Amino acid sequence: MPEAGDIAPGTAPSGAQPGVFNDPYRAYNFKLVIQGVTEGHFTACSGLGIKIHVIKYREGGTNQVVHCIPGPVEYADVTLRYGLTASHEVWDWLMTAVAGRVERKNVSILMLDSDGVSEMMRWDLINAWPSEWRGAPLDALNREAAIETLTLVYETLQRA
């Protein structure tokens, strides 16, 4: 007879378990996939976010109470930082938008386990396109890698 708290054979426990410490995922273990192709040269990704705007209204006759209902959903722009390379793929994608022919692509950001290989979490940016680019600061006295910045906008965000 199974006791309270026992887990059936062949099933994984869900959520935190008493007495078991779950390490958080490392922020530096991620990779970026654009249209199914891994783009491994990105060094940072920031800005993932969703905001649901709040619409407030007062009910007639009861002015003390302010009701809140969900309004439009807004997705934050995602900023990617990457080392300058000889590859022209990202630049060519940006130039299509500059020319007025926005080329929308599906982009995935994958959070990896501490082994750097196993996918633990995925965010899919649907119909993304580049909206901003910033070149690497050039300084003859600096010994750091040249880092460019690309900002993506997208229509919807999914977490798989």
Salt bridges, closest charged atoms under 4 A:
GLU39 OE1 - HIS41 ND1 3.82
GLU59 OE1 - HIS67 NE2 3.07
GLU74 OE1 - HIS53 NE2 2.70
GLU103 OE2 - LYS105 NZ 3.53
GLU119 OE1 - ARG122 NH2 3.01
ASP124 OD1 - ARG122 NH1 3.87
GLU132 OE2 - ARG134 NH2 2.95
GLU155 OE2 - ARG104 NH1 2.97
